[in-house]
Amino acid sequence: MFAVFKTGGKQYRVAADDVLNVDKIKGEPGEIVEFGEVLLVGGENVTLGSPMVAGATVAAEVVEQARGPKIIAFKKRRRKNSRRKRGHRQEFTRIRITEILTEGQKPSRKAEAKPEAEPNSAQESSAQESAAAATP
């Protein structure tokens, strides 16, 4: 199943588990966001909205908030000793599509909690053994 939705003045064709960058939206990493402006829902039978598909939403998890590469806008007027250099970095949000919902359903999956980094016991035990062997 796929869907076409609109956000930030652009349209995106997505399926479940797709990761994409959209213009900056509010949300912390790990939070679930919903996009209600769904233009088309496809799969076995295609539903085309006029202009939006009623009751359809796209649920996504915010992966990170980031900034794109630096774009340099350099303008020069020749023979006039006039030039201007200005840089810009566009902010974006990387999202992972979790579900494509129809008929007014709510997202079933909540954002998965990130597992805490546990110390690797195998590395610690080998470090302790080498320290014990080094001491006479």
WOJOQUI-V284889 format. One line per field, one symbol per residue. phi: phi as a letter, one per 40 degrees, with the letter a starting at -180 (. if undefined). A space follows every 50 residues. Layout:
# WOJOQUI-V284889
phi->???
This chain:
# WOJOQUI-V284889
phi->.babbbaggbbbcbbcgcbabbddbcicdgccbbbccccabbicbcbbcb cbccgcbbcabccababcccbcbbbbbcgbfbabbbbabccabcbbccab bbfgcbcccccccccccccccccccccccccccccc
